[in-house]
Amino acid sequence: MTATAKPAKALGIDLGTSGVRAAALAADGTLLDMAVFSFPNAAAGRSPSVWWAGVQSCLAELSARLPLKDIEGLAVDGTSGTVVALDASGEPVGDALMYNDPCPDLGIVEKIASEAPTNSPARGATSALARAIHLSRQPGVSKVVHQADWILLKLGVSAATSDENNALKTGYDLVTERWPDWLDACGMDIALLPVVKRAGAPISEIGAATRLFGIPATCRYHAGTTDGCASFLATGASSIGDGVTALGSTLVIKLASASPIDAADYGIYSHRILDFWLAGGASNSGGAVIGSFFDGEQLKAMTPLLQPDKPTGLDYYPLNKPGERFPINDPSYPPRLEPRPADDMVFFQAILEGITSIEKSGYDRLVELGGPKLQSVRSVGGGAANPAWTNMRQKALGVPLLAARSAEAAVGTASLALAGKARWS
């Protein structure tokens, strides 16, 4: 990517599931340049040393192509719920427990279930809090932090500092803006957890490790966010009623709301971003179901033949196995993929219709629980590039489907740093 004549004002670093990305933005939000470091394999993605190598590589690459002397803010996002234990020197005690790792100790999960508030996102088999408690019990642990927090420490933040979005699933209370007392009853020593700031809030001026890349000493670190929230911001969605649908291996929707919506019974929780809330949930339906029936070449051949103006009439609920999280929260909810027509084209279209119906039900559920009326939807993920499916979804949702400004979480994180500077300056 070639830089423009505009000076770079903000940097966003994204630690995703497949690698690290860093984006440089101008003051008006224009993307000037991006660097990418891919993890060599899935196992490497859980290694903090590989994360740090990726960050260093991306910053070195950007600084070689683009002057960073005017950068004013830097923020980091990470995968939601990924935690790592640190020793007294701030170095990792083993590998991280990732966002999708179940807690190795079921007793911890059960204790959280008995102590945590009913609507807390810290509950469940893949609870970030459960993983944090498990890690805290290892010998020599002095801190338990989130993925993005550790990168900030490596970049030069002097004390372990997190953001509300990453801390939410670890039990942080957004109302009182503190770690709640019930964490102690669950077995989590609150003293081991990081300080938490609102997403985008300034933390400190940058450290020596960051200045090595030509970033000025006046630049400030800002509290970051999760990769999911960063992806929302990257699209350009920012007004109440704006929705973003991620059409990846699973279906994830988020809606900008004036107030939080928390309903664990429906798999719904809310993040606070600047002046609004992001409410939403993740379905187990999505592209992984499609991929279990058709390969890439088949999909490429069939997609132009879709007929969104001629619905199949098949009422599918596409799942690969029983169990749904949102907009229905039922661990035994059955897949519905029958009857299967002889024509694969009809079957493929019926699966897309089923996922579309789930998407509409998700937004309807959010409105039903007090969310704003849906005004628009931006889409990211592989499914967003399917024009026939877009047509199908626009008719079902009844709102404009707008183009996403970017699908890169690093862009959203850099824009958070820009917005944070404007808000707190």
C-alpha positions in Angstrom: 0.0 0.0 0.0 1.4 3.4 -0.9 1.2 6.3 1.5 -0.3 9.6 0.4 1.1 13.1 1.1 -1.1 13.4 4.2 0.8 12.9 7.5 0.0 9.9 9.6 -1.7 10.8 12.8 -2.8 7.5 14.4 -1.7 3.9 14.5 -3.9 0.9 15.2 -2.4 -2.6 16.0 -4.7 -5.6 15.6 -3.9 -9.0 17.0 -6.2 -11.3 15.2 -6.6 -15.1 14.9 -4.3 -15.4 11.9 -1.7 -12.7 12.4 -0.9 -9.1 13.3 -1.8 -6.0 11.3 -0.9 -2.3 11.8 -2.7 0.6 10.1 -1.7 4.2 9.9 -4.4 6.8 9.4 -4.5 10.5 8.5 -6.3 13.0 10.7 -9.5 12.6 8.6 -9.5 8.8 8.9 -7.9 8.1 5.5 -5.9 4.8 5.5 -2.4 5.7 4.5 -0.6 2.4 4.9 -0.9 -1.1 6.4 1.5 -3.8 7.3 0.7 -7.5 7.9 2.5 -10.3 9.7 1.0 -13.7 9.3 1.3 -16.4 12.0 3.2 -19.4 10.6 0.6 -21.8 12.0 -2.3 -22.0 14.5 -0.1 -23.0 17.4 2.1 -19.9 16.9 -1.0 -17.7 17.4 -1.2 -18.6 21.1 2.5 -17.6 21.7 3.0 -14.1 23.2 6.5 -14.0 21.8 5.1 -14.5 18.3 2.6 -11.7 18.9 5.4 -9.4 19.9 7.5 -10.4 16.9 4.5 -9.6 14.7 4.0 -6.2 16.2 7.7 -5.3 15.8 7.7 -6.5 12.2 4.6 -4.4 11.3 5.9 -1.3 13.0 9.3 -1.7 11.3 7.6 -2.2 7.9 5.4 0.9 8.3 8.2 3.1 9.5 10.4 2.1 6.5 7.7 3.2 4.1 5.9 6.1 5.9 7.2 8.9 8.2 5.7 8.4 11.6 7.0 11.6 13.1 3.4 13.1 13.3 1.7 10.2 15.0 -0.3 11.5 18.0 -2.1 8.3 19.2 -1.6 4.5 19.2 -4.0 1.8 20.3 -4.1 -2.0 20.3 -6.9 -4.5 19.9 -6.8 -8.2 20.7 -9.0 -11.3 20.4 -11.8 -11.0 23.0 -11.2 -13.3 26.0 -7.5 -14.2 25.3 -5.6 -14.0 28.5 -1.9 -14.5 29.5 -0.2 -14.9 32.9 2.9 -12.8 33.6 5.7 -13.2 36.1 7.2 -10.3 38.2 9.3 -9.1 35.3 6.2 -8.9 33.0 7.1 -11.9 30.9 4.6 -14.6 30.1 4.3 -17.7 32.2 3.7 -20.1 29.3 1.4 -19.7 26.4 -1.9 -17.8 26.4 -5.3 -19.3 26.9 -7.1 -18.3 23.7 -10.6 -16.7 23.3 -12.1 -20.1 22.3 -10.2 -22.3 24.8 -12.5 -23.9 27.4 -11.3 -23.5 30.9 -9.3 -26.7 31.9 -10.9 -26.7 35.3 -14.7 -27.2 35.2 -14.9 -26.4 38.9 -13.9 -22.8 38.2 -16.7 -22.5 35.6 -19.2 -23.9 38.1 -18.1 -21.5 40.8 -18.5 -18.5 38.5 -22.0 -19.8 37.6 -22.9 -19.7 41.3 -21.4 -16.3 42.1 -21.7 -14.1 39.0 -24.7 -12.0 38.2 -27.2 -13.7 35.9 -26.4 -11.5 32.9 -22.6 -11.4 33.3 -20.6 -12.1 30.1 -18.1 -13.8 32.5 -20.3 -16.9 32.8 -20.1 -20.0 30.6 -17.7 -22.8 29.5 -15.5 -20.4 27.5 -15.5 -17.7 30.2 -12.5 -15.4 30.0 -12.7 -15.0 33.8 -12.5 -18.8 34.2 -9.3 -18.9 32.1 -7.9 -16.0 34.1 -8.5 -17.7 37.4 -6.9 -20.9 36.1 -3.8 -19.0 35.0 -3.6 -17.1 38.2 -3.1 -20.4 40.1 0.2 -21.2 38.3 3.4 -20.7 40.3 5.2 -17.4 39.9 2.2 -15.4 38.5 2.1 -11.8 39.4 -0.4 -10.5 36.8 -3.1 -11.9 34.5 -3.7 -9.6 31.5 -5.5 -9.7 28.1 -3.6 -10.0 24.8 -3.8 -6.3 24.0 -2.7 -5.4 27.5 0.5 -7.3 27.2 1.5 -5.7 23.9 1.0 -2.3 25.5 3.4 -3.4 28.3 5.9 -4.5 25.6 5.5 -1.2 23.8 6.3 0.7 27.0 3.2 1.3 29.2 4.6 1.1 32.7 1.7 -0.6 34.5 -0.7 -3.3 33.3 -3.6 -1.4 31.7 -6.7 -2.8 29.9 -9.8 -1.4 28.4 -13.5 -2.0 29.2 -14.1 -4.0 26.1 -11.4 -6.6 26.7 -12.1 -6.6 30.5 -15.9 -7.2 30.1 -15.7 -11.0 29.7 -13.3 -11.1 32.6 -16.0 -9.7 34.9 -15.4 -6.0 34.8 -18.5 -4.0 35.9 -19.3 -1.2 33.4 -21.8 0.5 35.7 -19.5 0.9 38.7 -16.4 1.0 36.4 -14.4 -1.4 38.7 -13.6 -5.0 39.2 -16.5 -6.3 41.3 -16.1 -7.9 44.7 -17.8 -11.1 43.6 -14.6 -12.0 41.6 -13.0 -12.8 45.0 -15.7 -15.3 45.7 -14.9 -17.0 42.4 -11.3 -17.3 43.3 -9.9 -14.4 41.3 -7.4 -12.2 43.2 -8.4 -8.7 41.9 -4.9 -7.4 42.6 -3.6 -9.6 39.8 -5.8 -7.9 37.2 -4.9 -4.8 35.2 -6.2 -1.3 35.7 -9.1 -0.7 33.3 -9.9 2.5 31.3 -12.6 3.3 28.9 -11.9 2.3 25.2 -10.0 5.2 23.5 -9.0 6.9 26.8 -5.4 8.1 26.9 -3.0 6.1 29.1 0.4 7.7 28.9 3.0 9.1 26.6 4.8 6.4 24.6 7.8 4.5 25.8 11.3 4.0 24.3 10.4 0.8 22.6 7.9 2.7 20.5 10.1 5.7 19.8 12.6 3.4 18.1 10.2 3.4 15.1 10.3 7.1 14.6 7.2 7.9 16.6 7.5 11.1 18.5 7.7 11.2 22.3 4.5 13.3 22.4 2.4 10.5 21.0 0.1 8.9 23.5 -1.0 5.3 24.1 -4.8 5.0 24.2 -6.8 2.1 25.7 -7.8 -0.2 22.9 -10.6 -2.6 22.3 -11.5 -6.1 21.1 -11.0 -7.2 17.5 -14.8 -7.5 17.1 -15.5 -3.9 18.3 -12.6 -2.7 16.2 -14.1 -4.3 13.1 -17.3 -2.4 13.8 -15.5 0.9 14.0 -13.6 0.1 10.8 -16.7 0.0 8.8 -17.6 3.6 9.5 -20.7 2.7 11.5 -21.1 5.2 14.3 -24.7 6.4 14.6 -27.5 4.9 16.8 -29.3 2.3 14.8 -26.2 1.4 12.6 -25.7 -2.4 12.4 -22.7 -4.4 11.3 -23.1 -8.1 10.3 -20.0 -10.3 10.1 -20.6 -13.0 7.6 -17.7 -15.3 8.4 -17.5 -18.9 9.6 -20.2 -17.7 12.1 -22.8 -15.0 11.9 -22.1 -12.1 14.3 -24.2 -8.9 14.5 -23.6 -5.7 16.4 -26.0 -2.7 16.8 -25.1 0.8 17.9 -27.4 1.6 20.8 -27.9 4.6 23.1 -28.1 2.3 26.1 -26.7 -1.2 26.9 -28.7 -4.4 26.2 -27.7 -7.4 28.3 -29.7 -10.6 28.1 -27.7 -13.7 28.8 -30.8 -15.8 28.1 -30.4 -14.8 24.5 -26.6 -14.7 24.3 -26.6 -10.8 24.2 -24.2 -8.5 25.9 -23.0 -4.9 25.3 -19.7 -3.1 25.0 -19.3 0.7 25.5 -17.4 2.6 22.8 -17.0 6.3 23.2 -20.6 7.8 23.3 -22.6 4.7 22.4 -23.0 1.0 23.1 -22.5 -2.0 20.9 -25.1 -4.7 21.6 -25.1 -8.0 19.8 -24.4 -11.6 19.7 -23.0 -14.5 17.7 -24.9 -17.3 16.1 -23.4 -20.8 15.5 -24.8 -20.5 12.0 -22.7 -19.0 9.2 -20.2 -19.8 6.5 -18.9 -22.9 8.3 -22.2 -24.6 7.6 -22.0 -23.7 3.9 -18.4 -25.0 3.9 -19.4 -28.3 5.3 -21.4 -29.0 2.1 -19.6 -27.2 -0.7 -16.0 -26.4 -1.5 -14.7 -23.1 -2.8 -14.9 -24.1 -6.5 -18.5 -25.2 -6.1 -19.4 -22.0 -4.4 -17.7 -19.9 -7.1 -19.7 -21.7 -9.8 -23.0 -21.6 -8.0 -23.0 -18.0 -6.7 -23.8 -16.3 -10.0 -26.7 -18.7 -10.5 -28.5 -17.7 -7.3 -32.1 -16.4 -7.8 -32.9 -14.2 -4.8 -36.2 -13.1 -6.4 -37.4 -16.7 -6.4 -37.3 -17.9 -2.7 -37.1 -21.7 -2.3 -39.7 -21.8 0.5 -37.5 -24.1 2.5 -37.5 -23.1 6.2 -33.9 -24.0 7.2 -32.0 -23.2 10.4 -28.5 -24.0 9.2 -26.3 -25.5 12.0 -23.5 -28.1 11.8 -24.6 -29.7 15.0 -27.2 -29.1 17.8 -26.7 -26.0 19.8 -27.3 -22.2 19.3 -26.1 -19.1 21.1 -28.0 -16.2 19.5 -30.7 -15.1 18.8 -31.8 -18.3 20.5 -29.7 -19.5 23.4 -30.2 -23.3 23.5 -27.3 -25.7 23.7 -29.5 -28.5 22.3 -31.3 -26.4 19.5 -31.5 -28.8 16.5 -30.2 -28.0 13.0 -32.9 -27.8 10.3 -31.6 -28.7 6.9 -34.2 -31.0 5.5 -35.8 -31.8 3.2 -32.7 -31.6 1.0 -33.6 -31.0 -2.6 -31.9 -32.9 -5.4 -30.6 -29.7 -6.9 -27.5 -28.4 -5.1 -28.3 -24.9 -6.3 -31.6 -24.9 -4.5 -30.0 -26.4 -1.4 -27.3 -23.7 -1.4 -29.8 -20.9 -1.8 -32.0 -22.3 1.0 -29.0 -22.3 3.4 -28.4 -18.6 2.5 -32.1 -17.9 3.1 -31.9 -19.6 6.5 -28.8 -17.6 7.6 -30.6 -14.4 6.4 -33.6 -15.3 8.5 -31.3 -15.7 11.6 -29.7 -12.3 10.9 -33.1 -10.6 10.8 -34.2 -12.4 13.9 -31.0 -11.2 15.6 -31.7 -7.6 14.9 -35.4 -8.0 15.7 -34.4 -9.5 19.1 -32.2 -6.5 19.9 -35.0 -4.1 19.1 -37.5 -6.2 21.1 -35.2 -5.9 24.2 -35.0 -2.2 24.0 -32.5 -1.5 21.2 -33.0 1.2 18.6 -34.8 0.7 15.3 -32.3 -0.7 12.7 -31.3 2.1 10.3 -28.6 0.6 8.2 -26.3 -2.4 7.9 -22.7 -2.7 6.8 -21.3 -6.1 6.2 -17.8 -7.7 6.6 -16.5 -11.2 6.1 -16.5 -13.5 3.0 -20.2 -13.5 2.6 -20.3 -9.7 2.1 -18.9 -10.2 -1.4 -21.9 -12.2 -2.6 -24.2 -9.8 -4.5 -27.1 -12.1 -4.7 -27.0 -12.8 -1.0 -26.7 -9.0 -0.3 -29.9 -8.6 -2.4 -31.6 -11.3 -0.4 -30.6 -9.8 2.9 -31.5 -6.2 2.0 -35.1 -7.3 1.2 -35.3 -9.2 4.5 -33.9 -6.5 6.7 -35.7 -3.6 5.0 -32.9 -1.1 5.5 -30.0 0.1 3.3 -27.0 -2.2 3.1 -24.1 0.3 3.0 -20.6 -0.3 1.9 -18.1 -0.8 4.7 -15.3 1.8 4.8 -12.9 -1.0 5.8 -13.0 -4.5 7.0 -9.7 -4.2 8.8 -9.8 -4.2 12.6 -6.5 -2.3 12.7 -8.2 0.6 10.9 -11.0 0.6 13.6 -8.4 0.6 16.4 -6.5 3.5 14.8 -9.8 5.4 14.4 -10.5 4.8 18.1 -7.2 6.4 18.9 -8.1 9.4 16.8 -11.6 9.7 18.4 -10.0 9.2 21.9 -7.7 12.1 21.3 -10.5 14.4 20.2 -12.7 13.3 23.1 -10.1 13.6 25.9 -7.8 16.3 24.7 
